[in-house]
Amino acid sequence: MKAPRPRRPPPFPRDPLHAEWRDHTLPYIAAAALIVLVVTLIVWLVDPAPPKTITLSAGPRDSSFVVAAEQYKKILAQNGITLNVLESDGSVQNLQRLLEPKQHVDLALVQGGVANGLDTSSLMSLGSVFYVPVVVFYRGTGVTQLSQLEGKRIAVGREGSGTRLLALKLLDANGILPGGDTTLVPSDGLQAATQLVTGGVDAAILSGDSATRGLMLRLLRVPGISVMNFDEAAAYTRLFPYLDQIDLPPGVLDLRHKIPPETVHLVSPMVELVARTRLHPAISDLLIEAAQEVHGMPGLLQRAGQFPSPVAHEYQISEDAQRYYRTGKSFLYRTLPFWLASIGDRTLVLLLPVAVLLFPAMRLIPALYRWRVRSRIYRYYGSLIAIERGALSHTTDEERKRLFAELDQIEESLNGLRMPLAYADAFYVLREHVGFVRSRLGAAAR
């Protein structure tokens, strides 16, 4: 029976110094690669870099919404962020754009009261930024309730505007519905004021840009035109949580002529800076900072520093916004340029997972090193077993010479093998086993 052909020994390293260097470095390379991979995944999935461009849906051209958005744009540009401002029909369309996933809109200025039962769980508020008071002008005197306007012609705002939507809600609460005896005219602003003065309508519900200080003053100077005092303002704020009660003090429109002559109670929703929940925290901070610069000054209806305000109405205030209102900008963003602070902030976020990974990685390196060194010894045993089996078989002289030659090759390779002292015992055990196989092969030859 012909003896099985022994397996040839594996190719042994000709450069033992190179093999030793590789044994030392490969475990560290593997551990470093693991850490880099995990850190990269964390950066990509958990804390991506802030975007360079964002889009805001504002409002009609030349409206206060667009004016504010353009001011945000200039402030963000100072930090290298481009803000695209989109014009719209008003708050209703702004909200629709935010809720429509296919619309490339990141945030919008939205007046309170337009959500109208919609699912806004995918949105968050960065805070309220200014009032848009509801001001009702009418022909005659003595009107203190909207229900007193039933059966008359009322300008309620153009289609798609937040003014119209809110006006219809307030009228509905007073029993005035579209299609009834009351005529609801779709006009606002200067058009509605002109119709009121000329007798085209009996009352006009103005809000926001349609209720500017100049327009209110002009209407109150017209004989026969009055402003309605919301005597039930407190009740409105309870029935409509997004409304606040605000007052026009005597003389606030014209101090010399004391217009209005007495305090006028009004109700007003707030305009909120509403964003999708994926908005980057760094961009959130920049936007609130811009809102503070734009809306923080005192005005006709607000105190200094009143806006932006972290008051939740129809949208939950984001956690990032709450943190900013409590503590302001972080140390990095106060002291470094925005782009550099962003890198530093993300680096700090990574320190904890890196520290968690570093401890097991340091324990893994010695194990990898042991495996690498011992593998240099263990790979000889496959050839030794094959040679020993060949020696136990009935082999010819020629085959035994070949087996001796393979043993010589193994010993020659071992003579040049460099081993750390800690593994010298395994090295010499291997040499003993080579001698043992050689003796078995010699005994078989006799």
C-alpha positions as CSV (number, residue, x, y, z in Angstrom):
1,M,0.0,0.0,0.0
2,K,1.4,3.3,-1.0
3,A,1.9,5.8,1.8
4,P,-0.1,9.0,1.7
5,R,1.8,11.9,0.4
6,P,2.6,14.2,3.4
7,R,1.5,17.8,3.3
8,R,4.2,20.2,2.4
9,P,5.1,22.7,5.1
10,P,3.6,26.1,4.7
11,P,5.8,28.9,3.3
12,F,7.7,30.2,6.3
13,P,8.7,33.8,6.6
14,R,12.1,34.6,5.2
15,D,12.3,37.9,7.1
16,P,11.7,37.1,10.8
17,L,12.1,40.8,11.8
18,H,9.2,41.7,9.5
19,A,7.0,39.0,11.0
20,E,7.8,40.2,14.5
21,W,6.9,43.8,13.6
22,R,3.7,42.6,12.1
23,D,2.8,40.6,15.2
24,H,3.2,43.8,17.3
25,T,1.4,46.2,15.0
26,L,-1.6,44.2,13.6
27,P,-3.5,44.0,17.0
28,Y,-3.2,47.8,17.4
29,I,-4.3,48.4,13.8
30,A,-7.3,46.1,14.3
31,A,-8.3,47.9,17.5
32,A,-7.9,51.3,16.0
33,A,-9.9,50.3,12.9
34,L,-12.7,49.1,15.2
35,I,-12.8,52.4,17.1
36,V,-12.7,54.5,13.9
37,L,-15.6,52.4,12.5
38,V,-17.7,52.8,15.6
39,V,-16.9,56.6,15.9
40,T,-17.8,57.1,12.2
41,L,-21.1,55.3,12.6
42,I,-21.9,57.5,15.7
43,V,-21.1,60.7,13.8
44,W,-23.2,59.6,10.9
45,L,-26.2,58.3,12.7
46,V,-26.2,60.2,16.0
47,D,-24.7,63.6,15.5
48,P,-24.3,64.6,11.9
49,A,-22.7,67.9,11.0
50,P,-25.2,70.9,10.8
51,P,-26.4,71.6,7.2
52,K,-25.0,74.5,5.3
53,T,-28.5,75.4,3.8
54,I,-32.0,75.4,5.3
55,T,-35.3,76.6,4.0
56,L,-38.0,78.7,5.7
57,S,-41.5,79.2,4.5
58,A,-42.4,82.8,5.5
59,G,-45.5,84.6,4.2
60,P,-46.8,87.0,1.5
61,R,-44.4,89.4,-0.1
62,D,-43.6,92.4,2.0
63,S,-45.3,91.0,5.0
64,S,-43.8,91.1,8.5
65,F,-43.3,87.4,8.2
66,V,-41.0,87.9,5.2
67,V,-39.3,90.9,6.7
68,A,-38.4,88.8,9.8
69,A,-37.3,85.9,7.7
70,E,-34.9,88.2,5.7
71,Q,-33.4,89.4,8.9
72,Y,-32.9,85.8,10.0
73,K,-31.2,85.2,6.7
74,K,-28.6,88.0,7.2
75,I,-27.8,86.8,10.8
76,L,-27.4,83.2,9.8
77,A,-25.2,84.2,6.8
78,Q,-22.7,85.6,9.3
79,N,-22.2,82.0,10.6
80,G,-21.9,80.5,7.1
81,I,-25.5,79.2,7.0
82,T,-27.6,79.9,4.0
83,L,-31.3,80.5,4.7
84,N,-33.7,80.1,1.7
85,V,-36.8,82.2,2.3
86,L,-40.0,81.0,0.5
87,E,-43.0,83.3,0.0
88,S,-46.4,81.8,0.8
89,D,-50.1,82.6,1.1
90,G,-49.7,82.7,4.9
91,S,-49.6,80.5,7.9
92,V,-52.0,77.9,6.5
93,Q,-49.7,77.1,3.6
94,N,-46.6,77.3,5.8
95,L,-48.0,74.6,8.0
96,Q,-49.1,72.5,5.0
97,R,-45.5,72.7,3.7
98,L,-44.1,71.5,6.9
99,L,-46.5,68.6,7.2
100,E,-45.9,67.5,3.6
101,P,-42.8,65.3,3.5
102,K,-42.1,66.0,-0.1
103,Q,-41.8,69.7,0.5
104,H,-38.2,70.7,1.1
105,V,-39.0,73.0,4.0
106,D,-37.2,72.9,7.3
107,L,-39.1,75.5,9.3
108,A,-41.8,78.1,9.0
109,L,-43.4,81.0,10.7
110,V,-46.9,79.8,11.8
111,Q,-49.6,81.8,13.5
112,G,-51.4,80.1,16.4
113,G,-54.8,78.7,15.7
114,V,-54.2,77.3,12.2
115,A,-53.3,73.7,13.2
116,N,-57.1,73.0,13.3
117,G,-56.8,69.4,14.6
118,L,-54.0,68.3,12.3
119,D,-51.4,65.8,13.5
120,T,-48.4,68.0,14.3
121,S,-46.4,65.4,16.2
122,S,-43.7,65.6,13.5
123,L,-43.2,69.3,14.3
124,M,-41.7,71.2,17.2
125,S,-41.6,74.8,18.2
126,L,-38.5,76.9,18.8
127,G,-40.6,79.5,20.6
128,S,-43.1,82.3,20.0
129,V,-41.6,85.3,18.3
130,F,-44.3,88.0,18.0
131,Y,-48.0,88.9,18.5
132,V,-50.5,89.1,15.7
133,P,-53.4,90.8,17.5
134,V,-57.0,90.5,16.4
135,V,-58.5,94.0,16.0
136,V,-62.1,94.4,15.1
137,F,-63.2,97.8,13.6
138,Y,-66.9,98.5,13.0
139,R,-69.2,101.3,11.9
140,G,-71.0,102.8,14.9
141,T,-70.5,102.5,18.6
142,G,-71.2,100.2,21.5
143,V,-70.1,96.8,20.1
144,T,-68.3,94.7,22.7
145,Q,-69.2,91.2,21.5
146,L,-68.7,89.6,18.1
147,S,-72.2,88.2,18.4
148,Q,-73.5,91.8,18.0
149,L,-72.2,91.7,14.4
150,E,-74.6,88.9,13.3
151,G,-76.5,89.8,10.1
152,K,-73.9,92.3,9.0
153,R,-71.2,92.4,6.4
154,I,-67.8,91.4,7.9
155,A,-64.4,91.4,6.2
156,V,-62.7,88.3,7.6
157,G,-59.5,88.1,5.5
158,R,-58.5,86.5,2.3
159,E,-58.6,82.8,1.5
160,G,-55.7,80.8,2.9
161,S,-54.7,83.5,5.5
162,G,-54.3,82.9,9.2
163,T,-56.5,85.9,9.8
164,R,-59.4,84.3,8.0
165,L,-59.1,81.0,9.7
166,L,-58.9,82.6,13.1
167,A,-61.7,85.0,12.4
168,L,-64.0,82.2,11.3
169,K,-63.2,80.3,14.6
170,L,-64.0,83.3,16.7
171,L,-67.2,84.1,14.8
172,D,-68.3,80.4,15.1
173,A,-67.8,80.6,18.8
174,N,-70.3,83.5,18.8
175,G,-72.9,81.6,16.6
176,I,-72.0,83.3,13.3
177,L,-71.4,80.7,10.6
178,P,-70.6,80.9,6.9
179,G,-73.8,80.7,4.7
180,G,-76.0,82.3,7.3
181,D,-77.5,85.8,7.5
182,T,-74.1,87.3,8.0
183,T,-72.1,88.1,4.9
184,L,-68.4,87.2,5.2
185,V,-66.2,89.2,2.8
186,P,-62.8,87.8,1.8
187,S,-60.8,90.9,2.1
188,D,-58.2,92.2,4.6
189,G,-55.7,95.0,5.2
190,L,-56.0,98.2,3.3
191,Q,-58.8,96.7,1.1
192,A,-60.9,95.8,4.1
193,A,-60.2,99.2,5.7
194,T,-61.3,101.0,2.5
195,Q,-64.5,99.0,2.3
196,L,-65.2,99.8,6.0
197,V,-64.7,103.5,5.4
198,T,-66.8,103.6,2.2
199,G,-69.6,101.5,3.7
200,G,-68.8,98.3,1.7
201,V,-68.7,96.4,4.9
202,D,-70.0,97.0,8.4
203,A,-67.0,95.5,10.2
204,A,-63.5,94.3,9.5
205,I,-61.5,91.8,11.4
206,L,-57.8,92.7,11.0
207,S,-54.8,90.9,12.3
208,G,-51.0,90.9,11.9
209,D,-49.9,93.0,8.9
210,S,-53.4,94.2,8.3
211,A,-53.5,95.8,11.7
212,T,-50.5,98.0,11.6
213,R,-50.2,101.0,13.9
214,G,-50.6,103.4,11.0
215,L,-53.8,101.7,9.6
216,M,-55.4,101.5,13.1
217,L,-54.7,105.2,13.7
218,R,-56.2,106.2,10.3
219,L,-59.3,104.2,11.0
220,L,-59.8,105.6,14.5
221,R,-59.6,109.1,13.1
222,V,-62.5,108.5,10.8
223,P,-65.8,109.7,12.3
224,G,-68.2,106.8,12.9
225,I,-65.5,104.1,13.0
226,S,-64.8,102.4,16.3
227,V,-62.6,99.6,17.6
228,M,-64.2,96.8,19.5
229,N,-63.1,96.3,23.1
230,F,-63.0,92.6,23.9
231,D,-64.6,92.7,27.3
232,E,-64.6,88.9,27.3
233,A,-60.9,88.6,26.4
234,A,-60.2,86.4,29.4
235,A,-62.9,84.0,28.3
236,Y,-61.4,83.8,24.8
237,T,-58.0,82.8,26.2
238,R,-59.6,80.0,28.1
239,L,-61.6,78.7,25.2
240,F,-58.7,79.1,22.7
241,P,-55.4,78.2,24.5
242,Y,-53.3,79.7,21.7
243,L,-54.8,83.2,22.4
244,D,-53.3,85.7,24.8
245,Q,-55.0,88.9,26.2
246,I,-53.1,92.1,25.4
247,D,-54.1,95.7,26.0
248,L,-53.7,98.9,24.1
249,P,-53.2,101.6,26.7
250,P,-54.8,105.0,26.3
251,G,-52.7,107.2,23.9
252,V,-50.5,104.4,22.7
253,L,-51.3,105.1,19.1
254,D,-51.3,108.9,19.4
255,L,-50.2,110.3,22.7
256,R,-51.0,113.9,21.8
257,H,-54.6,113.2,20.9
258,K,-54.9,110.3,23.3
259,I,-55.9,107.7,20.8
260,P,-57.3,105.4,21.9
261,P,-59.0,107.4,24.7
262,E,-59.2,104.4,27.0
263,T,-57.7,100.9,27.4
264,V,-58.7,98.5,24.6
265,H,-58.6,94.8,25.4
266,L,-57.6,92.6,22.5
267,V,-56.9,88.9,22.0
268,S,-53.9,87.8,20.0
269,P,-52.3,84.5,18.9
270,M,-48.5,84.3,18.7
271,V,-46.5,83.5,15.7
272,E,-44.2,80.6,16.4
273,L,-41.0,79.4,14.7
274,V,-42.0,75.9,13.9
275,A,-39.6,73.3,12.6
276,R,-39.5,69.6,11.7
277,T,-38.1,67.4,14.5
278,R,-35.0,66.6,12.5
279,L,-33.6,70.2,12.7
280,H,-30.0,70.1,13.8
281,P,-29.5,71.4,17.4
282,A,-26.8,73.8,16.3
283,I,-29.1,75.4,13.7
284,S,-31.8,75.6,16.4
285,D,-29.5,77.6,18.6
286,L,-28.6,79.9,15.7
287,L,-32.3,80.5,14.9
288,I,-33.2,81.3,18.5
289,E,-30.3,83.7,18.7
290,A,-31.4,85.4,15.5
291,A,-35.0,85.6,16.8
292,Q,-33.7,87.3,20.0
293,E,-31.8,89.9,17.9
294,V,-34.8,90.5,15.6
295,H,-37.7,90.4,18.1
296,G,-36.2,91.2,21.5
297,M,-36.7,94.9,21.3
298,P,-39.7,96.6,23.0
299,G,-42.7,97.5,20.8
300,L,-46.3,98.6,20.7
301,L,-47.5,95.3,22.0
302,Q,-44.5,93.8,23.8
303,R,-41.9,94.4,26.5
304,A,-38.1,94.3,25.9
305,G,-36.9,90.7,26.0
306,Q,-40.4,89.2,25.9
307,F,-39.7,87.5,22.6
308,P,-38.8,84.9,21.6
309,S,-40.7,83.0,24.3
310,P,-40.6,79.3,25.2
311,V,-44.3,79.1,25.7
312,A,-45.9,76.0,24.3
313,H,-49.2,76.4,22.5
314,E,-50.1,74.1,19.7
315,Y,-46.6,72.7,19.2
316,Q,-44.2,71.2,21.8
317,I,-41.2,73.2,22.5
318,S,-38.1,71.3,21.4
319,E,-35.7,70.0,24.0
320,D,-32.9,71.9,22.3
321,A,-34.9,75.1,22.5
322,Q,-35.7,74.5,26.2
323,R,-32.0,74.0,26.9
324,Y,-31.1,77.2,25.1
325,Y,-33.7,79.3,26.9
326,R,-32.4,77.9,30.3
327,T,-28.6,78.1,29.8
328,G,-28.0,80.0,26.5
329,K,-25.3,79.0,24.1
330,S,-22.7,76.5,25.2
331,F,-19.2,77.6,26.1
332,L,-17.8,76.4,22.7
333,Y,-20.4,78.4,20.7
334,R,-19.8,81.5,22.9
335,T,-16.0,81.4,22.4
336,L,-15.4,79.9,19.0
337,P,-16.6,80.5,15.4
338,F,-19.7,78.5,14.6
339,W,-18.0,75.9,12.3
340,L,-15.2,75.3,14.8
341,A,-17.6,75.1,17.7
342,S,-19.7,72.6,15.8
343,I,-16.7,70.3,15.3
344,G,-15.7,70.6,19.0
345,D,-19.3,70.0,20.2
346,R,-19.5,66.8,18.1
347,T,-16.1,65.7,19.3
348,L,-17.3,66.0,22.9
349,V,-20.3,63.9,22.1
350,L,-18.0,61.2,20.9
351,L,-15.7,61.1,23.9
352,L,-18.0,58.9,26.0
353,P,-18.5,56.1,23.4
354,V,-14.8,56.2,22.6
355,A,-13.9,55.8,26.2
356,V,-16.4,52.9,26.5
357,L,-14.7,51.3,23.5
358,L,-11.2,52.0,24.5
359,F,-11.3,49.8,27.7
360,P,-12.4,46.5,25.9
361,A,-10.1,47.4,23.0
362,M,-7.1,47.6,25.3
363,R,-8.0,44.2,26.7
364,L,-8.4,42.8,23.2
365,I,-5.0,43.9,22.0
366,P,-3.0,41.4,24.2
367,A,-5.3,38.6,23.2
368,L,-4.8,39.4,19.5
369,Y,-1.1,39.6,20.1
370,R,-1.0,36.2,21.8
371,W,-3.0,34.7,18.9
372,R,-0.6,36.2,16.3
373,V,2.6,34.9,18.1
374,R,1.2,31.4,18.8
375,S,-0.1,31.1,15.3
376,R,3.5,31.3,14.0
377,I,4.2,28.2,16.1
378,Y,1.0,26.3,15.5
379,R,1.2,26.4,11.8
380,Y,4.2,24.0,11.8
381,Y,2.3,21.3,13.4
382,G,0.2,20.4,10.4
383,S,3.4,19.6,8.5
384,L,4.8,17.6,11.4
385,I,1.7,15.5,11.7
386,A,1.8,14.7,8.0
387,I,5.5,13.8,8.2
388,E,4.9,11.5,11.2
389,R,2.1,9.7,9.5
390,G,4.3,9.2,6.5
391,A,7.0,7.7,8.7
392,L,4.5,5.2,10.1
393,S,3.5,4.0,6.7
394,H,5.4,1.7,4.5
395,T,7.5,4.2,2.5
396,T,10.4,3.8,0.1
397,D,13.8,5.2,0.7
398,E,13.1,7.9,-1.8
399,E,10.0,9.0,0.1
400,R,11.8,8.9,3.4
401,K,14.5,11.2,2.0
402,R,11.8,13.7,0.9
403,L,10.3,13.6,4.5
404,F,13.8,14.2,6.0
405,A,14.2,17.1,3.6
406,E,10.9,18.6,4.7
407,L,12.0,18.3,8.4
408,D,15.2,20.0,7.5
409,Q,13.2,22.8,5.9
410,I,11.1,23.2,9.1
411,E,14.3,23.3,11.3
412,E,15.9,25.8,9.0
413,S,12.9,28.0,9.3
414,L,12.8,27.6,13.1
415,N,16.5,28.6,13.3
416,G,15.6,32.1,11.9
417,L,12.3,32.4,13.8
418,R,12.4,35.3,16.4
419,M,10.1,34.7,19.4
420,P,9.3,37.0,22.4
421,L,10.8,35.6,25.6
422,A,7.4,35.1,27.1
423,Y,6.7,32.5,24.4
424,A,10.1,30.7,24.4
425,D,8.5,27.7,26.2
426,A,6.2,27.1,23.3
427,F,9.0,27.6,20.8
428,Y,11.3,25.0,22.5
429,V,8.4,22.5,22.8
430,L,8.0,22.8,19.1
431,R,11.7,22.1,18.6
432,E,11.4,19.0,20.8
433,H,8.4,17.8,18.7
434,V,10.5,18.3,15.5
435,G,13.2,16.1,17.1
436,F,10.6,13.6,18.1
437,V,9.3,13.3,14.6
438,R,12.8,13.0,13.2
439,S,13.5,10.1,15.6
440,R,10.3,8.4,14.5
441,L,11.3,8.8,10.9
442,G,14.8,7.5,11.6
443,A,13.4,4.5,13.5
444,A,11.1,3.7,10.6
445,A,14.1,3.8,8.2
446,R,15.8,1.0,10.2
